[in-house]
């Protein structure tokens, strides 16, 4: 959505902004549910779910959950919120990509995970292109 419309354009339209907030919130809720299933898996395997061993994942999760709350608290788009949204999306893409990549083994090429990584990288590059274009047009006008 950011790649297609641009974040500033999304925030100019109340309908687009609401859809964006719903998508971000849905993504966060999905990950809360995912955390429940992961914690159950660790419990069933008698494994410890350690924050220190998964610090990047923990920080990413906190930002995933915090972003919808932040967007609810700050209705206007300012430079800080703009930057946090973009950085959060880049970080999530990186984290999911390294998770997918860890599943690629010599015995199992995991083509689905490789395609997922490629799609996420293309999406982030498209979003970054849009961010660059959006900010460049503001600076030139």
C-alpha positions in Angstrom: 0.0 0.0 0.0 2.8 2.4 0.8 4.6 1.5 -2.4 1.5 2.1 -4.4 0.1 5.3 -2.8 3.0 6.6 -0.7 2.7 7.1 3.0 2.0 10.9 2.8 -0.8 10.3 0.2 -2.3 7.6 2.5 -2.4 10.0 5.4 -4.1 12.7 3.2 -7.1 10.4 2.7 -9.1 9.4 5.7 -10.3 6.2 4.0 -6.8 5.1 3.0 -5.4 6.0 6.4 -8.1 3.9 8.1 -7.4 0.9 5.7 -3.7 1.3 6.5 -4.3 1.3 10.2 -6.5 -1.8 9.9 -3.8 -3.6 7.9 -1.1 -2.7 10.4 -3.4 -3.7 13.3 -4.3 -7.0 11.6 -0.7 -7.8 11.1 0.0 -7.2 14.8 -3.0 -9.3 15.9 -1.8 -12.1 13.6 1.6 -12.0 15.3 0.1 -12.1 18.8 -1.7 -15.3 17.7 1.5 -16.6 16.2 3.4 -15.9 19.4 0.8 -18.0 21.3 1.3 -21.0 18.9 5.1 -20.6 19.1 5.0 -20.5 22.9 2.8 -23.7 22.8 5.2 -25.4 20.5 8.2 -24.5 22.8 6.2 -25.7 25.8 5.3 -29.0 24.1 8.9 -29.6 23.1 10.1 -28.7 26.6 12.2 -25.9 25.3 12.7 -22.4 26.7 11.6 -19.4 24.7 14.4 -17.1 25.6 14.3 -13.3 25.0 18.1 -13.0 25.1 18.6 -15.6 22.5 16.0 -14.0 20.3 16.6 -10.4 21.1 16.1 -9.2 17.5 12.8 -11.1 17.3 11.7 -9.7 20.7 12.4 -6.1 19.6 10.7 -6.7 16.3 7.7 -8.1 18.1 7.5 -5.2 20.5 7.6 -2.8 17.5 5.0 -4.8 15.6 2.6 -4.6 18.6 3.5 -1.0 19.4 3.0 0.4 15.9 -0.8 0.2 15.9 -0.9 1.8 19.3 1.4 4.5 18.2 -0.7 5.2 15.1 -3.8 5.4 17.2 -2.1 7.8 19.6 -0.7 10.0 16.8 -3.3 10.7 14.2 -1.1 13.0 12.1 1.9 11.9 10.1 5.1 13.7 11.2 8.7 12.9 10.4 9.2 10.7 13.4 6.0 8.6 12.8 6.9 8.4 9.0 10.4 7.2 9.8 9.2 4.7 12.4 6.7 3.2 10.0 9.3 2.8 7.2 12.0 1.4 9.6 9.5 -1.0 11.1 8.5 -2.4 7.7 12.2 -2.7 6.7 13.0 -4.5 10.0 10.1 -6.8 9.7 11.0 -7.7 6.1 14.6 -8.4 7.2 13.6 -10.5 10.2 11.1 -12.6 8.2 13.7 -13.0 5.4 16.4 -14.3 7.7 13.8 -16.6 9.3 12.8 -18.0 5.8 16.5 -18.2 4.8 17.3 -20.3 7.9 14.9 -22.9 6.6 16.8 -23.3 3.3 19.0 -26.4 3.7 21.2 -28.3 1.2 18.8 -31.3 1.4 15.7 -29.1 1.1 15.9 -26.1 -1.2 12.7 -24.7 0.3 11.7 -22.9 -2.9 8.6 -21.5 -1.3 10.7 -19.7 1.3 13.1 -18.5 -1.4 10.2 -17.1 -3.4 8.9 -15.4 -0.2 12.2 -13.7 0.4 12.3 -12.5 -3.2 8.8 -11.1 -3.0 9.5 -9.3 0.3 12.7 -7.8 -1.0 11.0 -6.6 -4.2 8.1 -5.1 -2.1 10.6 -3.3 0.2 12.6 -2.0 -2.7 9.3 -0.7 -4.3 8.3 0.9 -1.0 11.8 2.6 -0.7 11.5 3.8 -4.3 8.2 5.3 -3.4 9.6 6.9 -0.2 12.5 8.4 -2.2 10.2 9.6 -4.9 7.7 11.1 -2.4 10.4 12.9 -0.4 12.2 14.1 -3.5 9.0 15.7 -5.0 8.4 17.5 -1.6 12.0 18.8 -1.7 11.8 20.0 -5.3 8.5 21.9 -4.9 
